[in-house]
Amino acid sequence: MPGSNELEKALNTVKPANLKERVQKTSATLEDAIVRFVNVQKTYDSERLVVRNLSLNIARGEFLTLLGPSGSGKTTTLMMLAGFEPATHGEILLNGKSINRVPPDKRGIGMVFQNYALFPHMTVAENLAFPLQVRSMSKVEIKKRVNAALEMVELETLGNRRPAQLSGGQQQRVAVARALIFEPELVLMDEPLGALDKRLREQMQYEIKSLHDRLGVTIVYVTHDQSEALTMSDRVAVFNDGEIQQLSRPADLYEKPATAFVADFIGENNCLTGLLEDRGRNGICAVRLPNGQVVKASQVGELGDGNEIVLSVRPERVVLNPSRTADMSTLEATVDKLIYHGDHVRIRLTVAGQKPIVVKVANDGQGGAVMKGDVKRVGWLARDCRAFKRGAGR
């Protein structure tokens, strides 16, 4: 799982000027949605549901990422939309028309795979021309589109090379260009950057996002990389056990997770457990930890007195040696380990007899301020800590 500094960088990525328009589109009416899943289910063995009662609207021009751990249902959802897997139940609509019985090659959807799926015996130009030839376009139109596609991905001089003569990043750009060359309204991408190294993966993230911004095509993107999802997406759908746990903009997903699973899956997260002491007011509740101390947190969902609670707080929101104020919960903690990360230090502490928590502290160059075995106070503001009912959601 990527560190919180990578996720913060992703959240602070400069967004294009038309982002506001696209975010508004995400709450479009049913008539404006390019794709609709209506009560879709999928099972392979008639016993276990891989996708459970999925209802989802995807806005035209949106970049939607399906994010989740292996086996969560995200790739199966993409394969059903592509037509490579049939839905067991429910309906999938494209531009308002059911495509449940439409074969993949008739859906007019572009597809980019993790392994690129380029034809090794063809040149780059021939790979790009292939989907146009299948659609019986004229040679003049094919040549025009191939040249434009090569220019779009900045490979104008490499049209005569074969895939084996290209780097991984160049092959990925060809795969993206081939998915876009016949001008589909919808492009599906299944972990397209998973085989690239970190530097090249980050470069391709920006290139794909730039193409999306310029062309306005709708993209549905599958990944298990949280920072990738936050960097690229207009919205992210977090899957677990065949269901969408949360569908939100990246910043809301990180700052306001709707379930304990989302809070733990997205970025770094500290968890404490306790019992609900008081539901309080204005969404702020009080939770009694097993050692008897009471802390405050923002209530998520319906909570009842005595409910078992999971508390979630990000490492960068935990304060070392905080001021004692009315809205600051403070606890005594013992330093267990210091982990050096260059620009910051992660301090692991045992607190309230529970599993260790992590505090992220900027590296001020002084050093020696905190030592293993030190007893310190840690704290957080109630608005920075979220309280979930244990077991709520899947």
N, C-alpha and C positions, 0 to 999 in steps of 0.2 A: 504494500500500500504506500502511495507516495506521501512524502512529508507535507505538513501543513504549509510550509513555505512555498512549495510548488503549487499548491492549491490556491494560496493567496495570490501568487503571480498570475494564475489562470483567471481568477476572479477580477483582477485589475487590468486584464488585457483590454486595450483600446477597442471599443466596438465601433462598427461603421455607422455613418450618419443615419442610415435608414433602419437602424435597429428598432427604434421606437415604433415605426410602422409595422415591422414584423412581429414585435411583441404584441401589438394590438391585434394582429391577425390571429394570434394563438387562441384568442377567445372569440373567434369568428362563429357565425351561425352555421348550422348544419349544411345549408346550401353552399356556403363558402369553402367547406372542407374538401380538399382534394381526395383524401383517404378517410374512410370510416370503418372501424371494426365494431360490429354490433353483436354483443354477447357471444364472442368467439371462444370456443374451447378446442383443445387438442389433446388427444391421448394416442399413444402408440400400442398400448396393450389392453385397452378397454377397462383398465383398473385405476391407473394413476393419471391425473390430469397434469400435463406439462404446462398448459396455458389454461387459466381458469376464468371464464366469464369476462373476457376482455372487451371493454367498450372504450374506444379511443378515437378522437377526431384529430386529424393532422391538417393544419392550415396550409393553403397554397403559398409557396415561397418560403416555408419554414425550414429550419435546420433542427430536426428532432433527433436526439440521441437516446437509444435504448441501452441502459446501463444496468449491470448486475453481475453477480458471481456466476461461475459455471453452473449450468443446469437450472438457471432461474427462469428460463422461458424466452429470453430476449432474441436469441438467434432463431428459435422456432417461429416466433412471431414474424421475423423478417422473411423467413423461408415461405411462410404461408402467404405473405403479401407478394412475394416474387412468383409464387405459383409452383414452387418445388415441393411443397408439402400441402396436402389438402386439409382444410379445417374439418374437425370432427363434428362441430356444431357451430351455428351462428353464420353471420354473413360478413363478407369483406366487400366494400364498395370503392370504386375508383371513379371520380367525377360523377357520383350519384348512381352508377350502374354496378350491379353485382358482377364480380369477377371470379366467383367460386368455381365456375366450370370453364373459365377461359384459360387455355394453356399458356405457359410462361412466355413463349415467343410471340403471342398475340396481345400481350398486355401493354406493350410499348414502354416498358420500364428499363432503365439503365441499371447495370449491376457491376459493382467492383468487389473483388474477392481478396482475401488475405494473400493468396498465392499468385495474384495477378492474372492467372489463366490466359496468358498470351500464347499465341501459336508460335512454337519455336522455329518452324520451318519458313515462316513468313517474315518479311521485313517489317519495321515499324509502320511504314506507310500502308503496307498490305494488311496489317492487323487493324489499322484504323478504317481501311476501306471495306473490310469484310461485312460489318453490320449494314453498310449502305448498299452493298451488292445484294445482300439477302433481301433488301427492300426494293430491289430492281430500279435503283436510281441511275440516271445517265452517267456516262464516263466523265462528262464535263462537270456535272454537279459533284460527283465523287471527288475529283481532283481538287475542286474549289474547297470542299469541306475538309479534306485531309490537310491541305495547306493551312487552312484557318485553325484547325485543331492543333497542328504542330506548333504554330505560332502562339496559340493560347497557353500551351504548357512549356514554351520556350525550348523546343527541341527541333527547330527548323532545319538544322544541319544534319540531323540524325535519322532522317526518314528512310535511308537505304540500309541502315544497320539492322541486324537481327537482335532479338531480346537478349541473347547470351552475351552480346557485345556491349550491353548497357549496365550501368550500376543499378543497385536496388531502387534508389530513389527515382532514376530515370524510367525504369520499368513501371514503377507505380504511377508516374505521371502519364505514361502511355495508356495504362489501364483506366485511369480517370478520363483521359481524352476519348478513349474508345466508348466509354459509358455515356459520354455527353455528345458524341459526334452526330447522332441522329436526332438530336434536340428533343429528348424526352422531357415530359413534365416532371417526372419523378425518377430519382436515382437512389438506389439502395447500396449501402456500403457495409460489408461484413468484416469487421476488424481489419480494415485495409492497411493499417500501419503496424500491425503486430509483429511483422518479421524484420522491421527496421531497427537500427540502433537509436539510442536516445536523441542524439543531435539531429539525425536525419528525420526521425519521427516528428520532432518539434518543427522542423522546417516544413515538412509536408502538411502538418496541421494548418499552418498559416497559408500555404498555397491552396489547399482545398477550400479553406474558409474564404480566401480572396476570390476564387472562382465562383463560389456560391453567391457572394455579395455582388459580383459583376453580372452574373447570368440570371439570378433570381429563381433558379431551379429549386424544387423541393427536394430535400435530402433527408433520408432516414438512415441513421448511422448506428451501428452496433459496436460497442466496446466494453471492456471491463476496466479500462483505465480512467480513474476519476478525474485526474487533471485534464486529460484529453477531452472528456465530456464537458467540463466546466469551461474550457478555453473556447470550444468551437460552437456550442449549441445556443439556440434561442430558448429551447426547453429541453429538459432531461426527464425521461421516465425511468425511475429506479424499480427494477424487477427483483422479486424474491419469491421463490416457491410458486411460480406461475402467475403471480399477480403484480400489478403496479402498486408499489408502496407509496410513491409520491410522484406527482407530475408537476414540475415547477421550473421557473427560471433558475439558472445556475446560482445566483446570489441567494435566492430564497431557500434553495436546497441546502446550501451550506450553513446559512445563518439561522434558518427556521425549519429544521428537519421535523417531519410530521410523525415519525415513529422512531423508536429506539434503534431499529435496524438501520434506518437511513442515517441517523446520527453516527452510528458506529461504522457504517460502510464508507461514508464520504469523509475522507481525511482522517486526521488523528482525533481521538476522542477519549476523554476521561469519564469513567462510569463509577458511580457510587450507588448503593442500594439502601433503602430504608422504608419506613411506613409513613403514610400521610397523617400528619398531625392536625393540620388546619387548612381548609381550602382558601381561607383568607379572602382578600378583595382584589379587584382589578387584575385578576389573572395571576396573582402572586400567591403561592401556597407555602406551607411550612412542612418540612419532612424531618422526622426523627431518625437519626442514624442508629445502628445497633449499639454504639457506645453511649447513647443517651443524648448526644448533642443534636441540636435542631438547626437546620439550615433553610434558607429561602431559595425558591426557584420559580421559573415561569411555568405555569400549568399548561400541559398539552392534552387536549381531549377531556372527556368527563372523568373526574376522579371522585372517589368516595372515601369517607373517613376509614382509616385502617387499611386502605389499599396498599399492596406492596408496590414500591416506586423504584424506578430506575432513573437516576440523575445523570445528565449528560452536560459536560462543559468542555470547550475546546482548550488545548494547552495554552494558546496565546491569550486566553481570557482569564486564566488563573493568575492571581497577583501574589508575588512573594513579599512577605512583610507588609501587608496592606494596612491602611489606616482603619481604625475601628469606627465605622459609621453605621447608621441605622439600616442602610440598604446593602451593607457588605456582610456576607457570611464568612466567618473566619474559623479555621481549625488549626490545631497543632499538628505538625508533621515532622518526620525524621528523614533527613537526606539519605537516600539509598545508593544513588549512582549519579555521576555527571557524564554526559555524552557531548563531546565537542563537535560542532557542525560548522565551524568557521565563523560565519556572521552571527551565529547565536549558539547558545548552550541549552541542551535539554537536561533538566534536573528531575530525576525520578525520586519520588518521596512516598513513604508509607504513611497512611493517614486513616484515622478512625478504625483501625483494625481491619481494613479492607485491602484489596489488591492495589498496588502502587499507582499513583497518578503522576503525570508528567507536567512540568511547568516549562514554558519556553521563555528564555531570558536573552535579551540582546547582548552580544559580546562587546563590552565597553573597553576591552583591552587592559582592564585592571587585574583580573584574575585573582584567585585566592579568596574571594569574598564568601564563597560557599564551599564547605568541605564535607566529605562523606561522614555521616554520623551526627552532623549538626542538627539541632532541633530548631525549626523555624515555624512561622505562622504563614499559612496560605489562605487565600480568600477569593471570592468572586462576587460580582453584582448579581442580584436575582434575575435581571433581564438576560444575563449571559449564561444562565444555567437552566436547562429544560427538564421538566419532570414528566415522565411517562409512566402510565400504569403498566406494571410488569405483565408481559404476555399479550398486550393489546396489539392487534394486527398480527400478521404472519411473520 
